[in-house]
Amino acid sequence: MEQRQLGTNGPWISTIGFGAWAIGGPWAWGWGPQDDRQSIASIQRALDLGISWIDTAPVYGLGKSEQLVGEAIRGHRDEVFIATKCGLVWDQKGRIRNNLRPESIRRECQQSLKRLQVDVIDLYQIHWPDPDTPVEESWGEMVRLREEGLVRYIGVSNFGVDLLERCQRIHPVQSLQPPYSMLHRILYPEVEQKILPWCREHGVGVVAYSPLQNGLLTGKFTRERLNQLPRDDWRRRSEFFQEPFFSRALELVEALQEIARKYGKTVGQLAIAWVLANPAVTSAIVGARRPEQVEENVGGADWSLDPEDLARIDALCQSIFQQDRR
């Protein structure tokens, strides 16, 4: 699989990363039960197919995802680049809250090292901003962890340009992990208009998550499937799954079928390739719960859309969602 460099003087990673959110199981925001053997098999299949890095977080399954990643890579540590996060902690009842105090970041790092069964974390990221803690204090602790050799690279997730600039004044940001898909940019155009250009200008790598917009862009999601989701599935509350946006998304997917067929690809593979076509993007994080999903996902790498098809997709999005742009 194609490799791209993550930020200035950073490591080379595959253009698709394995997203380990959903393998956390029931505690992963209502994803539902997950077979641990399937999870481990999915990670190992990803490595076999050329995916060189895994993105996880402590809060995914309240530690479960990191534990499974640690089990899956045992004996293959040198073959995989591991990214995890800090800043979302939970209590004994599983209630999650922000905490980016320096002492909490350090405690989370130590816990992640144990769960992952590694001596160093390759990429350590702040998961979400914490309004109660100055980012300078949080980022300063991240720098110290790097200087002590507990982590190799430090980055952030879900940050806007203002917070990125405040971090950059203290120490270079290696990477940003933002949500990005052809649907996400409809409701949040600032990602394309401000955040990605800033990252490219400043040599900050971008590892985009949700390129398939939580399944909406796979070409397999239907209204019937939405109705069958468990009551506690977080997608039921997501603005992307509310009307009229949901119906317009299905209309876009139908229109994309013809373009995908031209390349012998699925709509999901086309959606991944579309994200990778942005010159600011280093890699796309794509989740999987079963090996066959991994096999489907890798079809989004190592090919590119023609400029006229990229323009055609933009025109489709504009015409279908013109009333939904913010």
Rosetta blueprint (number, residue, H / E / L):
1 M L
2 E L
3 Q E
4 R E
5 Q E
6 L L
7 G L
8 T L
9 N L
10 G L
11 P L
12 W E
13 I E
14 S E
15 T L
16 I E
17 G E
18 F E
19 G E
20 A L
21 W L
22 A H
23 I H
24 G H
25 G H
26 P H
27 W H
28 A L
29 W L
30 G L
31 W L
32 G L
33 P L
34 Q L
35 D L
36 D H
37 R H
38 Q H
39 S H
40 I H
41 A H
42 S H
43 I H
44 Q H
45 R H
46 A H
47 L H
48 D H
49 L L
50 G L
51 I L
52 S L
53 W E
54 I E
55 D E
56 T L
57 A L
58 P L
59 V L
60 Y L
61 G L
62 L L
63 G L
64 K H
65 S H
66 E H
67 Q H
68 L H
69 V H
70 G H
71 E H
72 A H
73 I L
74 R L
75 G L
76 H L
77 R H
78 D H
79 E H
80 V L
81 F E
82 I E
83 A E
84 T E
85 K E
86 C E
87 G L
88 L E
89 V E
90 W E
91 D L
92 Q L
93 K L
94 G L
95 R L
96 I E
97 R E
98 N E
99 N L
100 L L
101 R L
102 P H
103 E H
104 S H
105 I H
106 R H
107 R H
108 E H
109 C H
110 Q H
111 Q H
112 S H
113 L H
114 K H
115 R H
116 L H
117 Q L
118 V L
119 D L
120 V L
121 I E
122 D E
123 L E
124 Y E
125 Q E
126 I E
127 H L
128 W L
129 P L
130 D L
131 P L
132 D L
133 T L
134 P L
135 V H
136 E H
137 E H
138 S H
139 W H
140 G H
141 E H
142 M H
143 V H
144 R H
145 L H
146 R H
147 E H
148 E L
149 G L
150 L L
151 V E
152 R E
153 Y E
154 I E
155 G E
156 V E
157 S E
158 N L
159 F L
160 G L
161 V H
162 D H
163 L H
164 L H
165 E H
166 R H
167 C H
168 Q H
169 R L
170 I L
171 H L
172 P L
173 V L
174 Q L
175 S E
176 L E
177 Q E
178 P L
179 P E
180 Y L
181 S L
182 M L
183 L L
184 H H
185 R H
186 I H
187 L H
188 Y L
189 P L
190 E H
191 V H
192 E H
193 Q H
194 K H
195 I H
196 L H
197 P H
198 W H
199 C H
200 R H
201 E H
202 H L
203 G L
204 V L
205 G E
206 V E
207 V E
208 A E
209 Y E
210 S L
211 P L
212 L L
213 Q L
214 N L
215 G L
216 L L
217 L L
218 T L
219 G L
220 K L
221 F L
222 T L
223 R H
224 E H
225 R H
226 L H
227 N H
228 Q H
229 L L
230 P L
231 R L
232 D L
233 D L
234 W H
235 R H
236 R H
237 R H
238 S L
239 E H
240 F H
241 F H
242 Q L
243 E L
244 P L
245 F H
246 F H
247 S H
248 R H
249 A H
250 L H
251 E H
252 L H
253 V H
254 E H
255 A H
256 L H
257 Q H
258 E H
259 I H
260 A H
261 R H
262 K H
263 Y H
264 G L
265 K L
266 T L
267 V H
268 G H
269 Q H
270 L H
271 A H
272 I H
273 A H
274 W H
275 V H
276 L H
277 A L
278 N L
279 P L
280 A L
281 V L
282 T L
283 S E
284 A E
285 I E
286 V E
287 G E
288 A L
289 R L
290 R L
291 P H
292 E H
293 Q H
294 V H
295 E H
296 E H
297 N H
298 V H
299 G H
300 G H
301 A L
302 D L
303 W L
304 S L
305 L L
306 D L
307 P H
308 E H
309 D H
310 L H
311 A H
312 R H
313 I H
314 D H
315 A H
316 L H
317 C H
318 Q H
319 S H
320 I H
321 F H
322 Q L
323 Q L
324 D L
325 R L
326 R L
